[in-house]
Amino acid sequence: MKIKTILFAVTMASAMLILKTPVISGQSNVKSTLPHFLFPEFKEGLVIMKDDKSFSTMLNYNMLEQRLVTELNGTYRYSRNPALIDSVMIGDRVLIPVDDNFYEVISRGRFTFLVQHRATLIEKGNEVGYGVKSQSTGPTQYKRFELNTYWGNVAYLDIPADGEVKIAPVFWVRQGTGFEKFSNAKQLMKILPGYKPVIQKYIDQEKVDFKSPEDVTRLGNYLNAFAGEK
């Protein structure tokens, strides 16, 4: 990933090239209740472009829609074209575009480990028939409105009050230019067969939870440290 000089003197016109016109309105409590976002509130971050330009803005990541969102004067907008972005820095965390989503880089070295922050929504208490309750998952139950037919985008409002957000991260490891997905030790050892004994030893000692980004980050750091010593 390229490390570029941080440029804060960027015009608003440049920022608008990457921040989509659709507005996520009707979010009066967006800064206080964000269970479906990566951060509990919008934070100042840096968007670094592939053309060496960069700009700072308030950012957060919607895990249900897997889309980058910016806030400016109470208006919330989607990232317009992730393909033009090199990376996004929010505090000490780095996200890179992969297709239309953003993955967080959690360990870097011989191997790059990434987490795809995902979530699903379970709406509790939907009535079906004679008082029977059902659960529906996914973002399709949100109240929504069309905003921009050219881009075909939909901005979703607040999640239902009785909805429960389930965090479901997906992990990836990159070698060269390829990404490989894993969700358990067996899959990771298949991707990195030369490190199977090292992975197995670490997992046995540390009891790695492959649903925890923190645990997988520590595993990635351990593997990269080991690989760097070879």
C-alpha positions in Angstrom: 0.0 0.0 0.0 1.4 3.4 -0.9 2.2 5.9 1.9 1.6 9.4 0.7 2.2 12.8 2.1 -0.9 14.1 4.0 -2.4 17.0 2.2 -5.0 18.9 4.0 -5.4 21.9 1.7 -7.7 20.2 -0.7 -10.7 22.0 -2.2 -14.2 20.9 -1.6 -14.5 20.3 -5.3 -11.9 17.5 -5.1 -13.7 16.0 -2.1 -17.0 15.9 -3.9 -15.5 13.8 -6.7 -15.3 11.0 -4.2 -18.3 11.7 -1.9 -21.5 10.7 -3.4 -24.4 13.1 -3.8 -27.0 10.8 -2.1 -27.8 12.0 1.4 -28.7 9.8 4.3 -31.3 12.0 5.9 -33.6 11.5 8.9 -30.8 10.3 11.2 -31.2 12.5 14.2 -29.6 10.0 16.5 -26.8 8.9 14.1 -24.0 10.1 16.4 -25.4 8.4 19.5 -26.6 5.1 18.4 -24.5 3.3 15.7 -24.5 -0.4 16.5 -24.2 -1.1 12.7 -21.2 1.1 12.2 -17.5 0.3 12.8 -17.1 3.2 15.2 -19.5 4.4 17.8 -19.4 7.9 16.3 -18.0 9.6 13.2 -14.3 10.4 13.4 -12.0 12.6 11.5 -10.1 10.5 8.9 -7.9 10.9 5.9 -8.9 9.8 2.4 -5.8 9.1 0.3 -6.4 9.0 -3.5 -4.6 7.1 -6.1 -3.6 10.3 -7.8 -1.6 11.4 -4.7 -4.3 13.8 -3.5 -5.8 13.5 -0.1 -8.3 15.2 2.2 -9.6 15.0 5.7 -13.3 14.5 6.5 -15.5 12.9 9.2 -15.8 9.2 8.4 -17.4 6.0 9.6 -18.1 2.6 8.0 -21.6 1.0 7.7 -21.1 -2.7 8.3 -24.6 -3.6 7.2 -24.2 -2.0 3.8 -20.4 -2.4 3.8 -20.0 1.2 2.6 -17.9 4.1 3.7 -19.9 7.1 4.9 -18.8 10.7 5.4 -20.4 13.4 7.5 -20.3 17.1 6.6 -22.5 19.7 8.5 -25.0 17.0 9.5 -25.3 15.5 6.0 -24.3 11.9 5.4 -23.0 10.7 2.1 -21.7 7.5 0.6 -18.3 7.1 -1.0 -18.8 7.8 -4.7 -16.1 5.7 -6.4 -14.0 3.5 -4.1 -11.8 2.5 -7.1 -10.3 5.9 -7.0 -9.2 5.6 -3.4 -5.8 4.2 -2.3 -6.6 3.9 1.4 -8.5 5.5 4.2 -6.9 6.3 7.6 -9.2 6.7 10.7 -7.0 7.1 13.7 -4.4 4.3 13.6 -6.6 2.1 11.5 -6.3 1.7 7.7 -9.0 0.5 5.3 -8.4 -0.2 1.6 -11.0 -0.6 -1.1 -11.8 -4.1 -2.4 -14.4 -4.0 -5.1 -17.1 -1.7 -3.7 -16.3 -2.5 -0.1 -13.5 -1.6 2.3 -11.4 -4.1 4.2 -9.3 -3.1 7.3 -5.7 -4.0 7.3 -5.0 -5.7 10.6 -1.5 -7.1 10.1 1.2 -6.4 7.6 4.5 -8.1 6.7 5.2 -11.2 4.6 1.5 -11.6 4.6 -1.3 -9.0 4.7 -4.2 -9.9 6.9 -7.5 -8.1 6.5 -10.9 -8.1 8.0 -14.1 -7.5 6.1 -16.4 -5.8 8.6 -19.8 -7.2 8.1 -23.1 -7.2 10.0 -26.6 -8.5 9.6 -29.8 -7.2 11.1 -32.3 -9.4 12.8 -35.7 -7.7 13.4 -37.4 -9.3 16.4 -41.2 -9.5 16.8 -42.5 -9.4 13.3 -46.0 -10.7 13.5 -47.0 -13.5 11.1 -50.4 -15.3 11.4 -51.9 -15.8 14.8 -49.4 -14.1 17.1 -46.5 -16.2 15.7 -43.2 -14.3 15.8 -40.6 -14.5 13.0 -37.2 -13.1 12.4 -35.9 -11.6 9.2 -32.3 -11.0 8.5 -30.4 -8.7 6.2 -30.8 -5.0 5.2 -33.9 -5.5 3.1 -36.3 -4.6 5.9 -35.1 -1.1 6.3 -37.3 1.9 5.4 -35.6 3.3 2.3 -35.8 5.8 -0.5 -34.2 6.1 -3.9 -31.7 8.9 -4.2 -29.8 8.7 -7.4 -31.0 6.6 -10.3 -27.8 7.2 -12.3 -25.7 5.4 -9.6 -28.6 3.2 -8.5 -27.9 3.8 -4.9 -30.2 3.4 -1.9 -29.6 5.2 1.4 -31.0 3.4 4.4 -32.4 5.2 7.5 -31.9 4.2 11.1 -32.3 0.6 11.9 -35.5 -0.5 13.5 -35.7 0.1 17.3 -36.3 -3.7 17.9 -33.6 -4.7 15.5 -30.5 -6.6 16.7 -27.2 -6.2 14.9 -25.1 -9.3 14.6 -21.5 -8.7 13.8 -20.1 -11.2 11.4 -16.5 -10.4 10.3 -14.8 -12.2 7.4 -11.0 -12.6 7.3 -8.7 -12.5 4.3 -5.0 -13.0 3.8 -3.2 -11.6 0.8 -0.1 -13.0 -0.9 1.1 -11.0 -3.8 -2.1 -9.7 -5.5 -4.5 -12.5 -4.5 -6.9 -12.5 -1.6 -7.9 -15.8 0.1 -10.8 -16.0 2.7 -10.6 -18.0 5.9 -12.8 -18.5 8.9 -11.0 -21.2 10.8 -7.5 -22.7 11.5 -7.9 -25.4 8.9 -8.6 -23.0 6.1 -5.7 -20.8 7.1 -3.3 -23.7 7.2 -4.5 -24.8 3.7 -3.7 -21.3 2.4 -0.3 -21.2 4.2 0.8 -24.9 4.2 4.4 -24.0 4.9 3.4 -22.4 8.2 1.0 -25.1 9.4 3.1 -26.2 12.4 3.6 -22.6 13.5 -0.1 -21.8 13.1 -1.2 -24.9 15.0 1.2 -24.2 17.8 0.0 -20.7 18.3 -3.6 -21.6 18.1 -3.1 -24.4 20.7 -1.3 -22.0 23.1 -3.5 -18.9 22.6 -7.0 -20.5 21.9 -7.7 -18.2 19.0 -11.3 -17.2 18.4 -11.7 -16.9 14.6 -14.7 -14.6 15.1 -12.6 -12.1 16.9 -10.7 -9.5 14.9 -8.4 -8.9 17.9 -7.4 -12.6 18.1 -6.8 -12.9 14.3 -4.8 -9.7 14.4 -2.5 -11.2 17.0 -2.2 -14.4 15.0 -1.3 -12.4 11.9 1.3 -10.4 13.8 2.8 -13.6 15.2 3.0 -15.2 11.7 4.5 -12.1 10.2 7.1 -11.8 12.9 8.0 -15.5 12.5 8.2 -15.2 8.7 10.4 -12.1 9.0 12.9 -14.1 11.0 13.2 -16.9 8.4 
